[in-house]
Amino acid sequence: MLFHMSDIYRQPDSKNLLVRSHAAVWHPCSQMKHHENFPLLPIARGSGVWLYGYDDNRYLDAVSSWWVNLFGHCNPRINAAITDQLGKLEHVMLAGFTHEPVVQLSERLGELAPEGLGHCFYASDGASATEIALKMSAHYWRNSGKPGKTQFISLENSYHGETLGALSVTDVALFRDAYGALIRQQATVPSPDWRKAAAGESSEDYALRCAAALEQHLQQYHQQLAAFIIEPLVQGAAGMAMHAPVYLQRARQLCDEYGVHLIADEIAVGMGRTGTLFACEQANITPDFLCLSKGITGGYLPLSVVMTRDEIYQAFYADETARGFLHSHSYTGNPLACRAALATLDIFAQDNVLAANRDKAAYMNEISRPLREHRAVHDWRNTGMIWAFEAESPHRDFAQRCFALALENELLLRPIGKTVYFMPPYTISKEEMGLLVSRTLQVIDQLS
Ligand SMILES: *Cc1c(COP(=O)(O)O)cnc(C)c1O
């Protein structure tokens, strides 16, 4: 066995949880049999960037628990907001009813988002936000006398969620093999991922070359196309593939020119992750649909939102029910989740988080030099509060080994293939960044 979790096995509570979890819980994104060699890790509590096991071993949550946590675990301000709301109204259906938290959140998001996205439609998870944006786009065209516009395009290696509609615009070979027969797979266009640039070609030039391929596709198929969906600036699940903002500018122009919607899936990159509150700001564009989830509640509660423009909203505004948007989730606009999101926005404003993150990112870039210069580290990259690199390692099961060895070094890292990335909570301190870098260096050194 690779993984020395003897401490955990010595703890009766922890051992008991492991066995029961393995028997009764089907865990996501996992081959359950692998847990015979890589045991599940029971977590008892969290505080700041740290997660604690029952044995009091601690783990620095360098991936923000799948990219959702912004201001640390058990953040007192978010806890207080949820507790306050809990005493007033835990939930009411949003069809036919409304409440203060959902109205306030919609107004504040409307003020913060790129100009013109004044209408908010809510759901509970990222994949549902993708579904909503796709349906809204095609339904808009239908309501506008263009019922033939029902197809979509996404980038190569795109990821927009794993429900069947979202999978149709997700380009992951493993999923396509397993579920391809169930979906209507949509076309992809070349990704402006700068690692694919030719020798001597700048990331901007490469982005423009990819935009030319997008233009060709739009030219040929625009009559059938409803929308182009993109993860702006960073394709997360592809392994933190980063591209130049000029691609988004060009995509916006081309979508306007060919009458195709632009959907910005900012589920992972929104809420300050790329250095601006929304990634689209760095290209100075307004998408037709903006999808948010993951960090929107600070990592507390499931919530997602699709924001759109007035012209699109107006195309649904009519006497007939069938012209209205047909989509509903039981927990749409849940008040507790909305309060967590409002508390998250308060922290952004009160702590001047975007400016503080710029300083933290600069510090991280400075102290990470020894890691960046390690012989087994390639394609070091950074956008805002995301860092990633490719690790050179002879191990085919590098991701699992790295995960296990990192835990022994008090780090929660979860590589995507041989891509190691940091996406820490914004509350990470300088000392914690130092620990993250030095321990990662040890892990990479041992596995290379
Ligand atoms: C995580 C993610 C999704 C899916 O969100 P879920 O809440 O996991 O359904 C969609 N798009 C992007 C870019 C994501 O990172």
Ligand as a Chemical Component Dictionary entry (heavy atoms), coordinates in Angstrom:
data_LIG
# 
_chem_comp.id                   LIG 
_chem_comp.type                 NON-POLYMER 
_chem_comp.pdbx_formal_charge   0 
_chem_comp.three_letter_code    LIG 
# 
loop_
_chem_comp_atom.comp_id 
_chem_comp_atom.atom_id 
_chem_comp_atom.alt_atom_id 
_chem_comp_atom.type_symbol 
_chem_comp_atom.charge 
_chem_comp_atom.model_Cartn_x 
_chem_comp_atom.model_Cartn_y 
_chem_comp_atom.model_Cartn_z 
_chem_comp_atom.pdbx_ordinal 
LIG C1 C1 C 0 -17.742 22.867 -11.837 1  
LIG C2 C2 C 0 -18.105 23.425 -13.151 2  
LIG C3 C3 C 0 -19.379 23.223 -13.708 3  
LIG C4 C4 C 0 -20.406 22.327 -13.061 4  
LIG O1 O1 O 0 -20.814 22.759 -11.793 5  
LIG P1 P1 P 0 -21.471 21.696 -10.793 6  
LIG O2 O2 O 0 -21.951 22.509 -9.642  7  
LIG O3 O3 O 0 -20.374 20.748 -10.413 8  
LIG O4 O4 O 0 -22.573 21.024 -11.531 9  
LIG C5 C5 C 0 -19.663 23.814 -14.914 10 
LIG N1 N1 N 0 -18.762 24.590 -15.537 11 
LIG C6 C6 C 0 -17.542 24.825 -15.038 12 
LIG C7 C7 C 0 -16.600 25.715 -15.769 13 
LIG C8 C8 C 0 -17.156 24.234 -13.830 14 
LIG O5 O5 O 0 -15.914 24.412 -13.360 15 
# 
loop_
_chem_comp_bond.comp_id 
_chem_comp_bond.atom_id_1 
_chem_comp_bond.atom_id_2 
_chem_comp_bond.value_order 
_chem_comp_bond.pdbx_ordinal 
LIG C1 C2 SING 1  
LIG C2 C3 SING 2  
LIG C2 C8 DOUB 3  
LIG C3 C4 SING 4  
LIG C3 C5 DOUB 5  
LIG C4 O1 SING 6  
LIG O1 P1 SING 7  
LIG P1 O2 DOUB 8  
LIG P1 O3 SING 9  
LIG P1 O4 SING 10 
LIG C5 N1 SING 11 
LIG N1 C6 DOUB 12 
LIG C6 C7 SING 13 
LIG C6 C8 SING 14 
LIG C8 O5 SING 15 
# 
